[in-house]
Amino acid sequence: MRYESISPSLFIENRKRFSEKMNPNTITVLVSNDVMPNNTDDVMGFAQNNDLFYLSGIDQDETILVICPDAYKEENRTILFIKEVNEHTKLWDGDFLTKEEAAAISGIKTIKWVHEFEKTLQLFAFEADAFYLGHNEHIKRVTAEMTTRQDRMIQWCKEKYPLHQYYRAAKITRELRPIKSNEEVALIEKASEISVKGFERLLKAVKPNIKEFELEAELIYEVIKNGASRHAFRPIIASGKNACALHYNTNDAVCKENDMILVDFGVCYANYNSDTTRCVPVNGVFSPRQREVYSSVLHCLKEGSKLLKPGILHSDYEKQMAALIEQELIKLKLITADDIANQNPDYPAYKKYFMHGTAHHLGLDVHDVGLYSRVLEKGMVFTCEPGIYIREEGIGCRLENDYLLTEDGNINLSEALPIEIADIENLMQRK
């Protein structure tokens, strides 16, 4: 593993809390993600199923976790199945986890080879009344037309055990995962520390006529050098008008002298993620108009982040954030009070320049699991990311930090990432 080892106590506690939420006399079966193909015999980088990682800490493919708290035999109450290592796999792919290593990482005593799964499950499955199975319940934009390893496990279980009842493991994990333990917060903080190094390296490289992808390379260097698994998502390095496309990430344009660059990036460390956004001037000094827009967005970030605290509904927070941005748009002379008075309630005037939400759960997923109808609670981690996008001026500005909710407010986990105009300009002048 690139990252430092995590205490198995985290996964032991996660399994304990998960098991307490299971109905009596049930079995949970969770599987790893597939290794996705590229072309011919090539494959893409592996990313673990995050519910499986949350409950086991295992970060390799062909892994199955079975939890059966009421199994008659104690050794059947938690079983981890991993792929068997042989001389052929060692020759081509190197070492995978041994049983002893998997036990040390997960804190699970019963470790078997994955080819033993079917026979082992049959020994006690009929003692149970129902199964909990995993499935991606997030927006199905990416996996809508795919058959995943989770899909195949659901089909297999229903064929083998058609008269059992079936429940959704995601209902339990989406309740548990939003509240972060101290260990999880520390991993997010580590991801944030690497983000700071990447951003400061990028600042030193920014200059007129550099390509956006050259700046992306500076981020990649620090991500890999500091032991992170990967980018948390494909980074956005958007100069000039490109910053007005919310999910722009081709990163192939030339950064022009008087443009501002929007840098939206995150680091994945031990499968936990940071997610931050900053904007910088290509020539090292914000123009008067860039400064105005940036100051408005920064004001919304500072004031809006104060609203992220236990007891508030996410929908109420978003309404208050929209009101903050609305007032800044008036100051910037982008909309007027008359525009607001005569606006279509279904498409408020501010949406021409600000069209997205500003807070999402953060953790094992960048857009982490959790119901937005749930009142915000201590221990949750949220982003705050207001923005203003003026397509007719070629200016797009978004600023984003990550916040841990505390008993009476929050802690900015991105505090060390430069954000004040003077700090950014000073750093760029010293490069």
C-alpha positions, 0 to 999 in steps of 0.5 A: 500500500502507498498509504500508511497502515490504518488501525484495524480498530476502525474497521472492527468498530465499523462492523460492530455498528453495522451489525447492530443495524442488521435485522435478526437472523440475517447475512450481509454479503459485500463484494469488491469492485471489478477491475475495469478493462481498457483495451485489449488486455490492458486495465484501468486503475483499481478503486475499491467498493467503499462499503466493503473498504469501510467494513474491512479495510481491504483494498484489492479486487476479488474480495468478499465480506460476509457478516452473519452476527447470529450464525451458530458457529462463531467462526461464521459470524464474520468471514473475509474471502480473498483471492489466492496467490500462486506462483503464476500470479506472483510472476505476472502481477506480484504479491497480493494479500496473504491470509495473515496480512488480510487478518492484520488489516481487517481484524477479521479472524476467519480468512478464506480463499475466494473460491471457497465462498459458495461452499462456505456460505451454503453451510450456514445460509439456511440458518438465516432468513434474509440477505443484505446485499450491496448496490450503488444507489447513487445517481446511475449516470455512470453504471446505468448500462453496466453489470457490476460485480454487485449486480452479479452477486445479487443475481447469484444469491437470488438464484441460489436462495430464492426464498430468502428475503433481501435487504439493502446494505446501502440503507445501513451504510448511508446512515453510518458513513456520514458520521466520521470517526477521529481516524477517518477525519485524520485521513481526510486531513492527510489528503488535505495536506497533500492538496496544499503541497500540490496547489503551492507547486502549481502556483509556482508553475503558473505563467502566461502561455502555459498549457492547462495540462502542464499545471495538472501535471504539477498536481499529479507529481505531489499526489504520487510523491506523497503516497496518495492513491490517486486524484479524488476525481479528474481535476479541473484546470480551467482558464478564462471562459473554460471556468464557466463550464462546471465539469470542464476537465479536458485541460488542454487550453493555453492559459492567457496573460489576463485570464484567471484559472479555476483549479478544482481538485482533490486527493484520495489518500487511503480511499478518503478524499479532499475536495477543494477549489481555488482561483489564481491569475495567470499573470500573478495579479488579479485584475480589478474585475477579477478581484471584485468577483473573487472577493464576492465569492470569498465573502459567500464562502466565509459567511456561508460556511458559518451556516454549516453546523449541527441542527440545520437542514441541508435545504435551508442551508442552500437557500441561505447560501443562494441569498448570499450570492444573490446580494453579491450579484447585485453588488457586481451589477449582474442582476438588479432588485427589479430582476429579483422582483420580477423573476420566475420562481422556478428559475430565480434571477441568480441562476444565470450566474450561479447554478449549482449546490454548495455543500455535499458530504465528503469522505470515502466518496467525493460526493459521499453517501448520506440523505440530504433530508437528514439534519446536519450532525456533529461528525459530518464532513461537508464541502462549501463551494459558492461560485459566480460564472460570468460567461459574457466576461469569460470569468468563472470563480468558485472557492471550496473548502472542506468542513468538519461539523463540531458540537457548535460549529465547524472546523475548516479542514482546508485552512492551510490551503491559501485563499486570500488574494494577498496570499495568492499574489505573494506566493506567485510573486515569490516563485 
